[in-house]
Amino acid sequence: MGEKAGRARRGPLAGFLVAAVVAAGCAVGGVDGGEPGSDGPAEPRRSAAAPEDSGSDGPGADGTTSVAEFKRDMNGAVGTAQEYWTAQFKASGEQFRPIRRVVAYQREGELACGDQPLPRNNAVYCSAGDFIAYDVNWSVAAFRQIGDAFLFYLLGHEYAHGVQVRLGIRYNFTIQQELQADCMAGAYLGDSVRAKTLTLDDGDLDELRDGLLAVGDDPDQPWFAEGSHGTAEQRTESFFRGYERSLDACDLG
Ligand SMILES: [Zn+2]
């Protein structure tokens, strides 16, 4: 998956963050990310990262594996999401306030959302501090294992939670909030592809399907339990509903 040439921009991938007040994290959860910590990148500010530090373990379908590519794609995904939601809000006569920060972390408890330490192997949107945080080792492992399209999904899903907050959407059950975020992530990607802001490479749609399978809840997870995100089938259905039919399919009200 690639951004239109010239649109790349640097995302705010920097630093560590001491988060504020109330906690309300969302976790994507569930990807078996290989061996985080063993061969992952050091902290993201080390962006002098040599392009040749490409790992050769488990390339994605289109062979994207290096940490440099990960960073470039993450920045691209953030920029594309910001641009997309800015345009959507503008079309409704509203001004969009971009999510404040996107930050990487490596260790359990290194970052907190409110007073909840963020666990490893996850990505979250924290409404308390209006930031997205992701375990960089886990994310790079998933990027290598599944492919670059997964990263765009991951960012799109977390970004959607920030948009839900801005729209005042608050469902009673976690699963409703999560499946809507999947739909919105699908709309952001599908619309961006249709607008040619993003281009799909061969295999990207398969990577998205693989990624959605990987983040599905266990089949025995109760649907309406706190923390439920939906089964792989539910998540896939929601994502592709948004991907194909745009935001009209996502019940934004
Ligand atoms: Zn979520």
Boltz pocket constraint, residues with backbone or C-beta under 6 A from the ligand:
constraints:
  - pocket:
      binder: B
      contacts: [[A, 26], [A, 27], [A, 28], [A, 157], [A, 158], [A, 161], [A, 177], [A, 178], [A, 181]]
      max_distance: 6.0
